[in-house]
Amino acid sequence: MFERLLGRLPCRGAGALRLAEQWPVHFVAFDLFRLSGTDTTGWSYRRRRAAGEALFADHRLTAPRVLCPSTTRRGRRGH
């Protein structure tokens, strides 16, 4: 699949639109490391997560942009 994405890079115009329809791409955000030029790596995960959620809400970002679900639940998966 990644090869198909790479194949789309040099395309322009109608060819790019056709490939985008054939092989759509989604951006999935897992974490936020910079925000408006500010390095957020020193922030706690909860603070970065809240900033990411606010960013998505403020800009009404939806698919193909997705904020990955998160949990603060500790323990092993499935337990």
C-alpha positions as a printed Julia matrix, in Angstrom:
79×3 Matrix{Float64}:
   0.0    0.0     0.0
   2.79   2.46    0.8
   4.15   1.94   -2.72
   0.83   3.21   -4.11
   1.11   6.36   -2.0
   4.66   6.93   -3.26
   3.4    6.47   -6.8
   0.96   9.34   -6.29
   3.66  11.87   -5.33
   4.8   12.9    -8.83
   1.25  13.08  -10.23
  -0.52  16.36  -10.91
  -3.86  17.5   -12.27
  -6.43  14.98  -13.47
  -4.05  12.06  -12.89
  -3.61  13.05   -9.25
  -7.38  13.38   -8.77
  -7.99   9.96  -10.33
  -5.39   8.3    -8.1
  -6.73  10.11   -5.01
 -10.17   8.66   -5.72
  -8.75   5.2    -6.41
  -6.35   5.16   -3.43
  -7.56   7.67   -0.8
  -5.26   8.63    2.05
  -6.17   9.46    5.64
  -4.02  11.39    8.09
  -4.14   9.86   11.59
  -2.76  11.96   14.45
  -1.45  10.0    17.43
   0.18  12.78   19.39
   1.02  16.48   19.21
   4.69  17.5    19.32
   4.46  21.09   18.04
   1.6   23.55   18.22
   1.8   26.98   16.58
   5.6   26.84   16.7
   5.69  25.69   20.34
   7.56  22.5    21.27
   5.07  20.45   23.28
   7.33  17.48   24.01
   7.85  18.69   27.59
   4.09  18.74   28.23
   2.34  15.81   29.87
   0.49  13.43   27.57
  -2.86  14.6    28.99
  -2.04  18.21   28.14
  -0.87  17.3    24.6
  -3.98  15.17   24.11
  -6.27  17.99   25.27
  -4.48  20.41   22.9
  -4.89  17.95   20.02
  -8.58  17.47   20.76
  -9.06  21.25   20.92
  -7.2   21.68   17.62
  -9.44  19.14   15.88
 -12.58  20.69   17.41
 -11.6   24.32   16.72
 -10.84  23.59   13.07
 -13.7   21.09   12.7
 -11.25  18.54   11.33
 -12.87  15.32   10.12
 -11.93  12.5     7.77
  -9.57  12.21    6.03
  -7.97  13.71    9.17
  -8.5   11.56   12.24
  -7.45  11.93   15.86
  -6.61   8.4    17.0
  -8.7    7.22   19.97
  -6.87   7.32   23.28
  -7.18   5.81   26.69
  -5.58   6.53   30.01
  -6.55   3.09   31.29
  -3.63   1.23   32.77
  -3.06  -2.47   32.61
  -2.78  -5.12   29.96
  -4.86  -5.02   26.81
  -8.03  -7.01   26.95
  -8.08  -7.1    30.76
